Structures are given as C-alpha cells and as structure tokens.
C-alpha cells in the first residue's frame, strides 16, 4: 500500500494525531483547576466539574462526590469560561479533522500533495491558536462566585488564591503549542510532489484523448 506522505510526513501524521488527542482529551476532562470546598477536593474544566455542594436535610450543605457537566451552557460560571468552551472546542475539532486526514494520507496514494500538506498545516496553526486563546481566556473566570468559594474566597482574575492549575490545562496548552510550532513546520514537507514521469504520462494521455476526439469530429 503506497502512502501519499514522505518520511517526514509520516512523522507529521503521528504527531498530529498525538497533539489532537492530547488537546481534545484535556478539553473534556474536568482537571483544569483544583481546589477544595467543605473539606472535599473540587476540580473544574471549562464546562465540567467534580464534586459540588447541594442542600440536604435541615438546609445544610453536603458535597456530592461525582463528576458531571453543567446543566446548560448558561450555567457555566462565567462569560469567559463560556467563550473558552466554544473557542477551545472549535480548535480541538479542527486539530482532529487534520489528524484524521493525515492518518488517511499514510494509507492512500495521491491524497495529500505538497500544497495540500501546507494548507493542512495552516489549519493546524489556526486550531492551535484557538486552543491557546481558550487557555488565555480561562483565568478571566476565576473571579466568579463559584470559583471563589472553592479557592478560599480570595481568587480573582489571574489570581488563583488557594487553588492550583491542573495537569489537563497544561496538557491542552502543550498540545496546542506543539500543533502550532512543530506540526505546522513538518507539514511543509509532508506531501509528495508528483513525479515528472507521472506528469508526462498524464499530459500525453490527455493529448491523445483530445486528438482522438478531434479526429472523430472531423471525419465525414
């Protein structure tokens, strides 16, 4: 089975898949921010959280120890996190689409040309830029009441208080940076250029076909 990618292109396809999976997995996992509430550990992403308080008997607060997403988009604690959810999700989707096409290029001949590879690299740069923008927007939501309750009531924008950034946040940012810098550069050398012999053969075939059709039209 002949590939449409060069040796560098194969490496590009592998790294594209790794960065896309790393960023997308981190996007869905609620481990971007760690804190505590009512003596229980609490963690957040942009649209999910683990462990949340509910009112029990006697109007007292108890912690439900489970992970889940917010019931609606408007229930996300802040506008910044809502924007982060949309922007980061779009970036992850773009990286996954490019990674899928790159993997298919390893198995299918003439799927990815040199120019197509560069266009896909540009798409990866945009996807990484969107995810990076989402990571930059994330700290703007640390002043919401829900986050302040988890971070000792001393958190603010770009100030974590008693909370800590989680590994998923760094993983998403690292995947975006790798896609923007490494994958975009490798994509410039990923596709194969058409061989001169194949170009000549294609031109001759088209010329002969045109000559036959012209001869057929000119016959009385």
BELURNOR-V124506 format. One record per helix or strand of 3 or more residues. SS is the DSSP state (@ for helix, = for strand). FROM is the first residue (numbers start at 1). TO is the last residue. If there is no record, write none. Layout:
BEGIN
ss=SS from=FROM to=TO
ss=SS from=FROM to=TO
END
This chain:
BEGIN
ss=@ from=7 to=28
ss== from=33 to=37
ss== from=40 to=44
ss== from=48 to=55
ss=@ from=57 to=59
ss== from=61 to=69
ss=@ from=73 to=75
ss=@ from=79 to=105
ss=@ from=114 to=141
ss=@ from=145 to=150
ss=@ from=167 to=189
ss=@ from=196 to=218
END
